[in-house]
Amino acid sequence: MTKRSAPRRHLSTSPFKAPVAPPAKHFALGERVSHDRYGLGKVIGVEDETAMLVDFGSHEVRIASPYTGLHKL
């Protein structure tokens, strides 16, 4: 099994709908969040929409964009 190096592009002549990119998530300092793996936390740092630092009580975690598994409360 091989991995594709680039995503497939959508042809304009295709009868199928083009895939829709999910909207970008935006978080602000001090915002309460929930992560699928780490639980409840609070945003304590934002790095130019590329990553953020979240305090989950017992530890701090740097989460990179697209913030998979992270949800606003």
N, C-alpha and C positions, 0 to 999 in steps of 0.2 A: 504494500500500500504506500503510495507516495503522497506528499503534501503539495498543494498548489502554492506557488510562490506569490501569485497575485490573485485577487478576487476576479471572478468572471464579470465581464462587462455586459450590459444590457444592449441588445441590438434594437434599433428603432423600428425595424420591420417585424419584430417578435409579436406574436398574438398575446403574450403574457404581460402582465403589469410589471413595471420596474420595481425592484425592491425599494422600500422606503426606509431611509436612515432614521433611527430614533432621535428625538430632540435631545440636544445637549443638556446635561444636568448642571445647574448652577447652585452653589452653596455659599453662604455668607459666614463670616466669623461669628462664633457664639451660637450657631444654629445646632439644634439637637437632631441627631441622625440615628438610624438603625442599620447595622451591617449584618448580612446573613451569617458570617462566621464569628465576628467579634462581639456582637450585641449592641447595646445602647452606648452612645458616645456623644461628644460635643466637638465641633470644629474649632481648632485653636490656631490654625494657620492655613493660608491659601497661597499657592505658588502660580501666579499667572495662568489660571485655568488649565494647568498641566498636572497638578497634583495638590493634595492637601494633607494636613496633619490633623489627626483625630485622636482625642483623648478618650479612652474606653475605661477609665478608672484605674485599673491595675497596670496598664501600659499604653504607650502612644504608638500609633501606626500611621505611616505615610501611605496614602492611597492614591494611585495614579489614575488619570483620566482614561477611560470613560466612566470611572466610578462604578464598576460592576458590583452588584450586590448591596449598594448603598442607597438608602431611602430617607427622605425627609420625614420628620414627625410632625 
